[in-house]
Amino acid sequence: MRRVLAVLIVIACLMSTACMGDALAVENAGNQEYLQERTAHAEANQYQSDVSLSEEEIQLDKKLAEWKAEYLASYDGDVPYNMPVRNDETIWNSKLYAFCKALPKGSDLHVHGMALLPFDELLAFVKSRDELYIGTGEGNRYVLACHEDPTAAAEDELHVQDALEQGLIDLEELRAQWTVLGRDVDNNIWAWFETLFDRHMALSDTPELIEAYYRDAFRYYCENNVLHLEIRQLFFGSHEEALAKAKAIRNAYYDVRKEYPGFIASVVGTGLKYTHLDRALTDMLLDNALYIRENLKDDYDPDDVHEFLIGIDLVNDEDKGRPLIEFADQLDEIVAENPDLHLVLHAGESLYASSDNVIDAYLLGTERIGHGLNLSRFPESMDLVCEAGICLEVCPVSNQVLEYVSDLRGHPATEYLKRGVPICLSSDDPSYLEHTTLTDDFFTAIVCWD
């Protein structure tokens, strides 16, 4: 009885507070000065833009709002703001999603080489290549291997189609083992994510294979209305091996450009920040990138010959990798010797203020910041980034899948937009994130960020 009485007293107090709030709202509603000041504050907190829409764009904007409202209503008040684009038919079947797919999406400025094709397209590519095999044993299960000589394949390595038909691998299990869908929820997502790159390393074993892969990938992007790519690419091996692989990417680009004349692609050479790897490996990767830059041009248009490798970057898990400050002298020297080379550095793919790579990225003169997720933890740096017009390559689906943001309405991109920080939407790693290139990122931004 005492518990019941206590609950009733709490409810009565809450109702009394609510009534006082209602009375206060009514009183303030009559205060025009208050309402005017409030309206001014509300408007000041909206996205700032000097863009003027044409009459046709205004009509489309109204239609877009209608499709968004229709999509939100389809969930009857329980909208999944974690954006489960990989497994939610309500998303795929909405008019809003169809609009995003058809939308000309311009550029993908942050996408990693050999991770461009989503699972279904990647599987089709692997099936089409006679030199690609998949492991079916305990130690190499679901790992790709490249054997130009069929006799070199191990007994437990088969062509994917044969392994599927013989029941040695399962299609949905293969999808899980090649994407983030297969991770154990009790384990660190990055630990699983990085194994996916290892399973697909064979895709870059030969220049011929790289050229074929990129040809399919470039076509896929064009079909999805993305006509400009800057690809982060690792170039292992000797100078000659690295140059041969870069030429393979360029050959694929030239082929696809004949089909899609408006298509443009270029490469950003990348090094690695892994703490468990010898620094000599990153030195080699950056040296190869500079060698490619010096020896390979984009001469598709003889009247506009320019570099094919346009910039450099350093990649991997921000929280566990070497900080950018360790590479500051090296990057300064590279830029000093190559003044037209662009720095586009990964920084701030983290939730923590202890990961302060965004400070070094700014001081080193980066022209864009890859992710910049934790930039809001560095308010002075954020103001400087905004003032300098440094664009953040924001990857909303990637940030959600890699568990930096659960409810995407809380993504810091909304704050950056209101502060005037330049932003572009990017896809990051479509192969492993199992999503439709940029379409899902645009859909997410429309639904979650207004």
C-alpha positions as CSV (number, residue, x, y, z in Angstrom):
1,M,0.0,0.0,0.0
2,R,2.8,2.4,0.8
3,R,4.5,1.7,-2.6
4,V,1.2,2.4,-4.4
5,L,0.8,5.6,-2.4
6,A,4.4,6.7,-3.2
7,V,3.8,6.1,-6.9
8,L,0.6,8.1,-6.8
9,I,2.4,11.0,-5.2
10,V,5.1,11.0,-7.8
11,I,2.5,10.9,-10.6
12,A,0.6,13.8,-9.0
13,C,3.9,15.8,-8.8
14,L,4.7,15.1,-12.4
15,M,1.2,16.1,-13.5
16,S,1.5,19.3,-11.5
17,T,4.8,20.1,-13.1
18,A,3.4,19.4,-16.5
19,C,0.4,21.7,-15.8
20,M,2.8,24.5,-14.7
21,G,4.8,24.0,-17.9
22,D,1.6,24.2,-20.0
23,A,0.5,27.4,-18.2
24,L,4.0,28.9,-18.7
25,A,3.8,28.0,-22.4
26,V,0.5,29.8,-22.7
27,E,1.8,32.8,-20.9
28,N,4.9,33.0,-23.1
29,A,2.8,32.5,-26.2
30,G,1.3,35.9,-25.5
31,N,4.7,37.4,-25.1
32,Q,5.5,38.5,-28.7
33,E,8.9,39.8,-27.7
34,Y,9.8,36.3,-26.3
35,L,8.4,34.6,-29.4
36,Q,10.4,36.8,-31.8
37,E,13.6,36.2,-29.9
38,R,13.0,32.5,-29.8
39,T,12.3,32.5,-33.6
40,A,15.6,34.3,-34.2
41,H,17.5,31.7,-32.1
42,A,15.8,28.8,-33.9
43,E,16.6,30.2,-37.3
44,A,20.2,30.9,-36.2
45,N,20.5,27.2,-35.3
46,Q,19.4,25.9,-38.7
47,Y,21.7,24.9,-41.5
48,Q,23.2,28.0,-43.1
49,S,23.2,28.2,-46.8
50,D,23.3,30.9,-49.5
51,V,22.0,28.5,-52.1
52,S,18.9,29.8,-54.1
53,L,16.7,27.1,-55.6
54,S,15.1,27.4,-59.0
55,E,11.4,26.9,-59.4
56,E,12.0,23.3,-60.6
57,E,14.3,22.6,-57.6
58,I,11.7,24.0,-55.2
59,Q,9.1,21.6,-56.7
60,L,11.6,18.7,-56.3
61,D,12.3,19.8,-52.7
62,K,8.6,19.5,-51.9
63,K,8.5,16.1,-53.5
64,L,11.5,15.0,-51.6
65,A,9.9,16.1,-48.3
66,E,6.7,14.2,-49.3
67,W,8.7,11.0,-50.0
68,K,10.6,11.3,-46.7
69,A,7.3,11.8,-44.8
70,E,5.9,8.7,-46.5
71,Y,8.9,6.7,-45.7
72,L,8.9,7.7,-42.0
73,A,5.2,7.0,-41.7
74,S,5.7,3.4,-43.0
75,Y,7.3,2.5,-39.6
76,D,4.3,3.6,-37.6
77,G,6.5,5.6,-35.2
78,D,9.3,3.2,-34.8
79,V,11.8,4.4,-37.4
80,P,15.2,2.5,-37.3
81,Y,17.6,5.4,-37.2
82,N,20.6,3.0,-37.2
83,M,19.8,2.8,-40.9
84,P,19.8,-1.0,-41.4
85,V,20.2,-0.6,-45.2
86,R,21.6,-4.0,-45.6
87,N,18.5,-5.9,-44.5
88,D,15.4,-3.7,-44.5
89,E,13.1,-4.1,-47.4
90,T,11.1,-1.1,-46.2
91,I,14.1,1.0,-47.1
92,W,14.7,-0.6,-50.5
93,N,11.0,-0.4,-51.5
94,S,10.5,3.3,-50.6
95,K,10.2,6.0,-53.2
96,L,12.8,8.0,-51.3
97,Y,15.4,5.2,-51.8
98,A,14.5,4.9,-55.5
99,F,15.1,8.7,-55.7
100,C,18.5,8.4,-54.0
101,K,19.6,5.6,-56.4
102,A,18.6,7.6,-59.5
103,L,20.1,10.8,-58.1
104,P,23.3,12.0,-59.8
105,K,25.7,11.7,-56.9
106,G,28.7,13.4,-58.4
107,S,31.9,12.3,-56.6
108,D,33.0,9.6,-54.2
109,L,36.2,11.2,-52.7
110,H,36.8,8.6,-50.0
111,V,36.7,5.0,-51.2
112,H,39.4,2.3,-50.7
113,G,40.9,0.4,-53.6
114,M,39.9,-3.2,-54.1
115,A,36.9,-2.6,-51.7
116,L,34.6,-0.9,-54.3
117,L,32.3,-3.7,-55.4
118,P,29.5,-4.7,-53.0
119,F,29.1,-8.5,-52.3
120,D,26.8,-9.5,-55.2
121,E,28.9,-7.7,-57.8
122,L,32.1,-8.9,-56.2
123,L,30.8,-12.5,-56.2
124,A,29.9,-12.2,-59.9
125,F,33.4,-10.9,-60.7
126,V,35.1,-13.7,-58.7
127,K,33.0,-16.3,-60.6
128,S,34.1,-14.8,-63.9
129,R,37.8,-15.2,-63.3
130,D,39.4,-18.6,-63.9
131,E,42.5,-17.7,-61.9
132,L,40.6,-17.0,-58.7
133,Y,39.9,-19.8,-56.2
134,I,38.4,-20.0,-52.7
135,G,39.7,-22.0,-49.8
136,T,37.3,-24.6,-48.4
137,G,39.6,-26.1,-45.7
138,E,39.8,-25.2,-42.0
139,G,42.9,-23.0,-42.3
140,N,42.0,-21.1,-45.5
141,R,38.2,-21.2,-45.5
142,Y,36.6,-18.3,-47.5
143,V,40.0,-16.9,-48.4
144,L,40.6,-16.0,-52.0
145,A,43.7,-17.3,-53.8
146,C,45.0,-16.5,-57.3
147,H,46.6,-19.2,-59.4
148,E,47.3,-18.5,-63.1
149,D,48.5,-22.1,-63.3
150,P,45.6,-24.4,-62.2
151,T,48.0,-27.1,-61.1
152,A,49.3,-24.7,-58.4
153,A,45.9,-24.7,-56.6
154,A,45.7,-26.8,-53.4
155,E,43.3,-29.7,-53.1
156,D,41.0,-27.6,-50.8
157,E,41.0,-24.6,-53.2
158,L,38.2,-24.6,-55.8
159,H,36.5,-22.1,-58.1
160,V,33.7,-20.4,-56.2
161,Q,31.0,-21.7,-58.4
162,D,32.3,-25.3,-58.0
163,A,32.5,-24.9,-54.2
164,L,28.9,-23.6,-54.1
165,E,27.5,-26.3,-56.3
166,Q,29.3,-29.1,-54.3
167,G,28.0,-27.6,-51.1
168,L,31.5,-27.0,-49.7
169,I,30.5,-23.4,-49.0
170,D,27.2,-21.8,-48.4
171,L,26.1,-18.6,-50.2
172,E,24.8,-16.8,-47.2
173,E,27.7,-17.9,-45.0
174,L,30.0,-16.6,-47.8
175,R,28.2,-13.3,-47.7
176,A,28.7,-13.1,-43.9
177,Q,32.4,-14.1,-44.1
178,W,33.1,-11.5,-46.8
179,T,31.3,-8.6,-45.1
180,V,30.7,-7.1,-41.6
181,L,27.6,-9.3,-41.4
182,G,29.7,-12.2,-40.1
183,R,31.3,-10.5,-37.1
184,D,30.8,-11.9,-33.6
185,V,28.9,-9.2,-31.7
186,D,31.0,-9.9,-28.6
187,N,34.2,-9.1,-30.4
188,N,35.7,-5.8,-31.5
189,I,34.3,-4.8,-34.9
190,W,37.7,-3.6,-36.2
191,A,39.3,-6.9,-35.5
192,W,36.7,-8.6,-37.8
193,F,36.7,-5.7,-40.3
194,E,40.5,-6.0,-40.9
195,T,40.3,-9.7,-41.6
196,L,38.1,-9.0,-44.6
197,F,40.9,-7.2,-46.4
198,D,43.1,-10.3,-45.8
199,R,40.5,-12.6,-47.3
200,H,40.5,-10.6,-50.5
201,M,44.2,-9.7,-50.9
202,A,44.5,-12.1,-53.9
203,L,42.3,-9.6,-55.9
204,S,45.4,-7.5,-56.4
205,D,47.9,-10.3,-57.1
206,T,48.4,-9.5,-60.8
207,P,48.0,-6.4,-63.0
208,E,45.6,-8.3,-65.2
209,L,43.3,-9.1,-62.3
210,I,43.4,-5.5,-61.0
211,E,42.5,-4.2,-64.4
212,A,39.5,-6.5,-64.7
213,Y,38.4,-5.7,-61.2
214,Y,38.5,-2.0,-61.7
215,R,36.8,-2.2,-65.0
216,D,33.8,-3.8,-63.4
217,A,34.0,-1.5,-60.4
218,F,34.1,1.7,-62.5
219,R,31.2,0.5,-64.6
220,Y,29.2,-0.2,-61.4
221,Y,29.9,3.3,-60.1
222,C,28.8,4.9,-63.4
223,E,25.6,2.8,-63.4
224,N,24.9,4.2,-59.9
225,N,25.4,7.8,-61.1
226,V,28.8,8.4,-59.5
227,L,31.1,9.8,-62.2
228,H,34.1,11.0,-60.2
229,L,36.3,8.8,-58.0
230,E,39.4,9.4,-55.9
231,I,40.6,6.0,-54.8
232,R,42.8,5.3,-51.8
233,Q,45.2,2.6,-53.1
234,L,48.1,0.7,-51.5
235,F,51.0,-0.1,-53.8
236,F,53.1,-3.0,-52.5
237,G,56.2,-4.5,-54.2
238,S,59.0,-3.0,-56.2
239,H,58.8,0.3,-58.2
240,E,58.1,-1.7,-61.3
241,E,55.4,-3.9,-59.7
242,A,53.7,-0.8,-58.2
243,L,53.8,1.0,-61.5
244,A,52.3,-2.0,-63.4
245,K,49.4,-2.1,-61.0
246,A,48.8,1.6,-61.3
247,K,48.8,1.3,-65.1
248,A,46.3,-1.5,-64.8
249,I,43.9,0.9,-62.9
250,R,44.5,3.6,-65.5
251,N,43.8,1.1,-68.3
252,A,40.5,0.2,-66.7
253,Y,39.7,3.9,-66.3
254,Y,40.4,4.6,-70.0
255,D,38.2,1.6,-71.1
256,V,35.2,2.7,-69.0
257,R,35.6,6.4,-70.0
258,K,35.0,5.3,-73.6
259,E,31.6,4.1,-72.5
260,Y,31.0,7.0,-70.0
261,P,32.8,10.0,-71.4
262,G,32.0,12.1,-68.3
263,F,33.7,9.6,-66.0
264,I,36.9,10.8,-64.1
265,A,39.1,8.6,-61.8
266,S,42.4,9.3,-60.1
267,V,44.4,7.7,-57.3
268,V,45.6,8.7,-53.8
269,G,48.6,6.6,-52.8
270,T,48.3,5.4,-49.2
271,G,50.6,4.2,-46.4
272,L,49.7,2.4,-43.2
273,K,49.8,3.5,-39.6
274,Y,49.6,0.1,-37.9
275,T,51.7,0.0,-34.8
276,H,52.5,-3.7,-35.3
277,L,54.1,-3.1,-38.7
278,D,57.6,-1.9,-39.4
279,R,57.7,1.8,-40.4
280,A,59.8,0.7,-43.4
281,L,56.6,-0.7,-45.0
282,T,54.9,2.7,-45.0
283,D,58.1,4.2,-46.3
284,M,58.0,1.8,-49.1
285,L,54.3,2.4,-49.9
286,L,54.8,6.2,-49.9
287,D,58.0,5.9,-52.0
288,N,56.0,3.7,-54.5
289,A,53.3,6.3,-54.6
290,L,55.8,9.1,-55.5
291,Y,57.4,6.9,-58.1
292,I,54.0,6.3,-59.8
293,R,53.3,10.0,-59.6
294,E,56.5,10.8,-61.4
295,N,56.1,8.1,-64.1
296,L,52.4,7.8,-64.9
297,K,50.2,10.6,-66.3
298,D,46.6,10.8,-67.1
299,D,46.9,11.4,-70.9
300,Y,43.5,10.3,-72.0
301,D,43.0,13.8,-73.3
302,P,46.3,14.8,-75.0
303,D,45.4,18.5,-74.5
304,D,45.0,18.0,-70.7
305,V,47.9,15.8,-69.5
306,H,48.2,15.6,-65.7
307,E,49.1,13.3,-62.9
308,F,47.1,10.2,-62.4
309,L,48.2,9.8,-58.7
310,I,47.2,13.1,-57.2
311,G,47.7,12.8,-53.5
312,I,48.8,10.7,-50.5
313,D,47.2,9.5,-47.2
314,L,47.9,7.2,-44.3
315,V,45.2,4.8,-43.2
316,N,43.8,2.3,-40.7
317,D,42.2,2.2,-37.2
318,E,42.7,5.7,-35.7
319,D,42.5,4.5,-32.1
320,K,45.1,1.7,-32.5
321,G,47.4,3.1,-35.2
322,R,50.5,5.3,-35.0
323,P,49.5,9.0,-34.5
324,L,50.0,11.4,-37.4
325,I,52.5,13.3,-35.4
326,E,55.0,10.4,-35.9
327,F,54.8,11.1,-39.7
328,A,54.9,14.9,-39.5
329,D,58.5,15.4,-40.6
330,Q,58.2,12.8,-43.4
331,L,55.0,14.3,-44.8
332,D,56.4,17.8,-44.6
333,E,59.4,16.7,-46.6
334,I,57.3,15.0,-49.2
335,V,55.1,18.1,-49.6
336,A,58.1,20.4,-49.8
337,E,59.6,18.3,-52.6
338,N,56.2,17.9,-54.4
339,P,54.4,21.2,-54.0
340,D,51.5,20.2,-56.3
341,L,50.9,16.9,-54.5
342,H,47.7,16.9,-52.4
343,L,47.5,15.8,-48.8
344,V,44.1,14.2,-48.0
345,L,44.6,12.7,-44.6
346,H,42.5,10.2,-42.6
347,A,42.0,11.8,-39.2
348,G,39.4,11.7,-36.4
349,E,37.8,8.3,-37.2
350,S,37.3,8.0,-33.5
351,L,35.0,9.0,-30.7
352,Y,37.8,10.0,-28.3
353,A,39.7,13.2,-27.6
354,S,42.8,11.1,-26.9
355,S,42.9,10.5,-30.7
356,D,44.0,14.0,-31.8
357,N,45.1,13.4,-35.4
358,V,42.7,16.1,-36.6
359,I,45.1,18.7,-35.0
360,D,48.1,17.3,-37.0
361,A,46.0,17.0,-40.2
362,Y,45.2,20.7,-40.0
363,L,48.8,21.7,-39.1
364,L,50.2,19.6,-41.9
365,G,48.1,21.4,-44.4
366,T,45.6,18.6,-45.4
367,E,43.2,19.7,-48.1
368,R,40.5,17.3,-46.9
369,I,40.0,15.2,-43.8
370,G,38.9,11.6,-44.0
371,H,36.0,11.1,-41.6
372,G,36.8,13.8,-39.0
373,L,34.2,12.1,-36.7
374,N,35.7,13.5,-33.5
375,L,36.5,17.0,-34.8
376,S,33.8,18.3,-32.5
377,R,36.0,17.4,-29.5
378,F,38.5,20.0,-30.7
379,P,36.5,23.3,-30.9
380,E,39.4,25.5,-31.9
381,S,40.5,23.1,-34.6
382,M,37.0,22.9,-35.8
383,D,36.8,26.7,-36.2
384,L,40.1,26.7,-38.1
385,V,39.0,23.8,-40.3
386,C,35.9,25.7,-41.1
387,E,37.7,29.0,-41.7
388,A,40.2,27.2,-44.1
389,G,37.4,25.5,-46.0
390,I,38.8,22.1,-45.4
391,C,36.3,19.5,-46.5
392,L,35.3,16.5,-44.3
393,E,34.8,13.3,-46.2
394,V,31.9,12.0,-44.1
395,C,31.0,8.3,-44.4
396,P,27.7,7.9,-42.5
397,V,27.0,4.2,-43.2
398,S,30.6,3.3,-42.5
399,N,30.5,5.2,-39.2
400,Q,27.4,3.3,-38.1
401,V,28.5,-0.1,-39.2
402,L,31.9,0.3,-37.5
403,E,30.0,1.3,-34.3
404,Y,31.0,4.9,-33.9
405,V,27.4,6.1,-34.1
406,S,24.3,4.0,-33.3
407,D,21.5,6.5,-33.9
408,L,22.6,8.4,-37.0
409,R,20.5,11.4,-35.9
410,G,23.3,12.0,-33.4
411,H,26.1,12.0,-36.0
412,P,28.3,15.1,-35.5
413,A,27.9,15.9,-39.2
414,T,24.7,17.8,-38.3
415,E,26.8,20.1,-36.0
416,Y,29.5,20.5,-38.7
417,L,26.8,21.6,-41.3
418,K,25.4,24.1,-38.9
419,R,28.8,25.5,-38.2
420,G,29.6,25.8,-41.9
421,V,32.2,23.1,-42.1
422,P,32.3,21.8,-45.7
423,I,31.2,18.2,-46.1
424,C,31.0,15.6,-48.8
425,L,29.4,12.2,-48.5
426,S,31.6,9.2,-49.2
427,S,31.2,5.4,-49.2
428,D,34.5,4.2,-47.6
429,D,34.4,0.4,-48.2
430,P,31.3,-0.8,-50.0
431,S,32.6,-4.4,-50.4
432,Y,32.8,-5.0,-46.7
433,L,30.1,-2.7,-45.4
434,E,27.7,-4.5,-47.7
435,H,25.9,-1.4,-49.0
436,T,25.0,0.3,-52.3
437,T,27.6,2.8,-53.3
438,L,26.7,6.3,-52.0
439,T,23.0,5.6,-52.4
440,D,22.7,4.5,-48.8
441,D,24.8,7.4,-47.6
442,F,22.6,10.0,-49.3
443,F,19.5,8.2,-48.0
444,T,20.9,8.3,-44.5
445,A,21.7,12.0,-44.7
446,I,18.2,12.8,-46.0
447,V,16.4,10.8,-43.3
448,C,18.6,11.5,-40.3
449,W,20.1,14.9,-40.9
450,D,17.1,16.8,-42.5
